Amino acid sequence: MPSDWRYDRNVSRFRTVIQGIINDRRSGLSKSQSKGGDLLSILLTSEFYAESENTIIIDEIFTFFLAGMKTIQVSTTNLIYYLTCHPEFKNKLMAEILPVLEKAAATGDITQNLTYDSVMEFEYLLQCFNESLRIEPPTNVSISQFFEKDTTLNLGSGQL
């Protein structure tokens, strides 16, 4: 099916991009690099992944990417729902956003003229988004279980 072919192509492209980033990062990785950096740096300097093939690290990154994508989808859907239920907030938000969008669109190419900095000035949008997260977090289930003492989990190929 065409959709399966597209899916396989897109997954392959994503994995190739991540592999290239890993290769670049490994070539510049020094012994003095902090373990407190970004996710990829943490994975590359972790003893757990030291003997791993890059495919395991790519799978971990893919998992984080998909989880984050789903979280953003749920959060954005909740925001739109609450704005629909409260037109007074929607109108105030549109009053903040529309002038910036119209200015960016007036030049003919909104994608080039709507910058990260201009979007970061949408203070009311941030407040609305944070409020929708407070009302209904995208991950509303938490586990209240914990280990009372240090525990080693044997995962077959290594320990955690």
C-alpha positions as CSV (number, residue, x, y, z in Angstrom):
1,M,0.0,0.0,0.0
2,P,1.2,3.6,-0.7
3,S,0.7,4.6,2.9
4,D,2.9,1.7,4.2
5,W,5.6,2.7,1.7
6,R,5.4,6.4,2.9
7,Y,5.6,5.3,6.5
8,D,8.6,3.1,5.9
9,R,10.3,5.9,3.9
10,N,9.7,8.5,6.6
11,V,10.9,6.2,9.4
12,S,14.0,5.4,7.3
13,R,14.6,9.2,6.8
14,F,14.1,9.9,10.5
15,R,16.6,7.1,11.5
16,T,19.1,8.4,8.9
17,V,18.9,12.0,10.3
18,I,19.3,10.7,13.9
19,Q,22.3,8.5,12.8
20,G,23.9,11.5,11.2
21,I,23.5,13.5,14.4
22,I,24.9,10.6,16.4
23,N,27.9,10.4,14.1
24,D,28.6,14.1,14.3
25,R,28.2,14.1,18.1
26,R,30.5,11.0,18.5
27,S,33.2,12.6,16.4
28,G,33.2,15.6,18.7
29,L,32.5,13.9,22.0
30,S,35.3,14.3,24.4
31,K,36.0,12.7,27.8
32,S,35.4,16.0,29.5
33,Q,31.9,16.4,28.2
34,S,29.3,16.8,30.9
35,K,26.8,14.1,31.5
36,G,24.2,16.8,32.3
37,G,23.6,17.9,28.7
38,D,20.8,17.0,26.3
39,L,19.2,13.6,25.9
40,L,21.6,12.4,23.2
41,S,24.7,13.4,25.2
42,I,23.3,11.5,28.2
43,L,22.7,8.4,26.1
44,L,26.1,8.6,24.4
45,T,28.0,8.9,27.7
46,S,25.9,6.4,29.6
47,E,27.6,3.1,30.6
48,F,24.4,1.3,29.8
49,Y,24.7,2.3,26.1
50,A,28.5,2.1,25.9
51,E,28.5,-1.2,24.1
52,S,25.3,-0.7,22.3
53,E,24.8,-0.3,18.6
54,N,23.5,3.0,17.5
55,T,20.2,1.4,16.6
56,I,19.3,1.1,20.3
57,I,20.1,4.8,20.9
58,I,18.1,5.7,17.8
59,D,15.1,3.6,19.1
60,E,15.3,5.5,22.4
61,I,15.3,8.9,20.7
62,F,12.4,7.7,18.5
63,T,10.4,6.8,21.6
64,F,11.0,10.2,23.2
65,F,10.0,11.9,19.9
66,L,6.8,9.9,19.6
67,A,5.9,10.5,23.3
68,G,6.5,14.2,23.0
69,M,4.5,14.4,19.8
70,K,1.5,12.8,21.4
71,T,1.8,15.1,24.4
72,I,1.8,18.2,22.2
73,Q,-1.2,16.9,20.3
74,V,-3.2,16.4,23.4
75,S,-2.1,19.7,24.9
76,T,-3.0,21.7,21.8
77,T,-6.3,19.9,21.4
78,N,-7.2,20.8,25.0
79,L,-6.2,24.4,24.5
80,I,-8.4,24.7,21.4
81,Y,-11.3,23.0,23.2
82,Y,-11.1,25.4,26.2
83,L,-10.8,28.4,23.9
84,T,-13.9,27.2,22.0
85,C,-15.8,27.0,25.3
86,H,-14.7,30.5,26.4
87,P,-15.0,32.9,23.5
88,E,-14.0,35.9,25.6
89,F,-10.5,34.3,26.1
90,K,-10.4,33.3,22.4
91,N,-11.1,36.9,21.4
92,K,-8.5,38.3,23.7
93,L,-6.0,35.8,22.3
94,M,-6.9,36.6,18.7
95,A,-6.4,40.3,19.4
96,E,-2.8,39.5,20.5
97,I,-2.0,37.2,17.6
98,L,-3.7,38.6,14.5
99,P,-1.7,41.9,14.2
100,V,1.5,39.9,14.2
101,L,0.2,37.4,11.7
102,E,-1.2,40.1,9.4
103,K,2.1,42.0,9.5
104,A,4.0,38.8,8.6
105,A,1.5,37.9,5.8
106,A,1.6,41.4,4.3
107,T,5.1,40.7,3.0
108,G,3.8,37.7,1.0
109,D,5.6,34.9,2.8
110,I,4.3,34.3,6.3
111,T,6.7,31.3,6.9
112,Q,9.7,33.6,6.4
113,N,8.4,36.6,8.4
114,L,6.8,34.9,11.4
115,T,9.9,34.4,13.5
116,Y,10.5,32.5,16.7
117,D,11.1,35.8,18.5
118,S,7.8,37.2,17.4
119,V,5.9,34.1,18.5
120,M,7.7,34.2,21.9
121,E,6.2,37.6,22.5
122,F,2.7,36.1,22.6
123,E,2.3,36.3,26.4
124,Y,-1.4,35.7,26.5
125,L,-1.0,32.6,24.4
126,L,1.5,31.2,26.8
127,Q,-0.8,32.0,29.7
128,C,-3.7,30.2,28.0
129,F,-1.6,27.2,27.2
130,N,-0.3,27.0,30.7
131,E,-3.8,27.3,32.1
132,S,-5.1,24.5,29.9
133,L,-2.1,22.4,31.1
134,R,-3.1,23.1,34.7
135,I,-6.7,22.2,34.1
136,E,-6.0,19.1,32.2
137,P,-2.4,17.8,32.0
138,P,-1.7,15.7,28.9
139,T,-0.4,12.9,31.2
140,N,-2.8,12.7,34.0
141,V,-1.9,9.3,35.3
142,S,1.0,8.9,37.7
143,I,2.4,5.9,39.5
144,S,2.8,6.2,43.2
145,Q,5.1,3.2,43.4
146,F,8.8,3.5,44.3
147,F,11.8,1.5,45.5
148,E,12.6,1.9,49.2
149,K,16.2,0.6,48.7
150,D,18.7,0.5,45.8
151,T,17.6,-2.1,43.4
152,T,19.4,-3.7,40.4
153,L,17.3,-4.8,37.5
154,N,18.8,-7.4,35.3
155,L,17.7,-6.8,31.7
156,G,19.6,-9.7,30.1
157,S,22.1,-7.6,28.1
158,G,23.0,-5.3,31.0
159,Q,21.9,-3.9,34.3
160,L,19.9,-0.8,35.1
